[in-house]
Amino acid sequence: MVRIQKRLVKKRYYGKSVYQYRVYSLNIPKKFHELLQTFLDKDLDMEVQRERGKLTITLTTKLENPHGENVS
């Protein structure tokens, strides 16, 4: 079972104003950790689709051009 978690992050600037934003996270079960090793420390493109009560999140590695810049 997987749960999407939400938390509110508050950043305080110069002790006066506060900037807030939501961060959503998804904990991946241990049985999938071995599959994830090849994707660690790489930039990933994400596509999210919702259809008939299902949420599909697709992660793919970004391609790099010969100059080392990421290509979308």
C-alpha positions in Angstrom: 0.0 0.0 0.0 1.2 3.5 -0.9 0.0 6.8 0.5 0.4 10.3 -0.9 1.5 12.6 2.0 1.1 16.3 2.1 3.0 18.8 4.3 3.2 22.5 4.5 6.6 24.1 4.4 7.1 27.5 5.8 10.1 29.7 5.0 10.7 32.8 7.0 12.6 35.6 5.2 14.5 38.1 7.3 12.4 37.3 10.3 9.3 39.1 8.9 7.4 37.6 6.0 6.6 33.9 5.7 6.4 32.0 2.4 4.4 28.8 2.5 4.0 26.0 0.0 2.7 22.4 -0.1 5.0 19.5 -0.7 3.6 16.2 -1.8 5.6 13.0 -1.4 5.1 9.4 -2.2 7.0 6.7 -0.1 8.0 3.8 -2.2 7.9 0.3 -0.5 11.1 -1.5 0.1 10.4 -4.3 -2.3 10.9 -1.7 -5.2 14.2 -0.2 -3.8 16.4 -2.4 -6.0 14.6 -1.3 -9.1 15.1 2.4 -8.2 18.9 2.2 -7.9 19.6 3.0 -11.6 17.5 6.2 -11.3 19.2 7.7 -8.3 20.8 11.1 -8.7 19.4 11.5 -12.2 16.9 14.1 -13.6 13.6 12.6 -14.3 10.6 13.7 -16.4 7.2 13.1 -14.8 3.9 12.5 -16.4 0.7 12.1 -14.3 -2.6 10.8 -15.5 -5.9 10.2 -13.7 -8.5 8.0 -15.2 -11.4 6.1 -13.7 -10.2 6.3 -10.1 -6.6 5.3 -11.0 -3.5 7.6 -10.7 -0.6 6.7 -13.0 2.7 8.3 -12.5 5.3 7.7 -15.2 9.0 8.7 -14.6 11.5 8.7 -17.4 15.1 9.7 -17.4 15.8 13.0 -19.2 18.0 12.7 -22.3 21.2 14.7 -22.5 22.6 16.3 -25.6 26.4 16.1 -26.4 27.0 19.5 -24.6 25.7 18.0 -21.3 22.5 20.0 -21.2 19.2 18.3 -20.5 16.8 18.0 -23.4 13.0 17.7 -22.6 
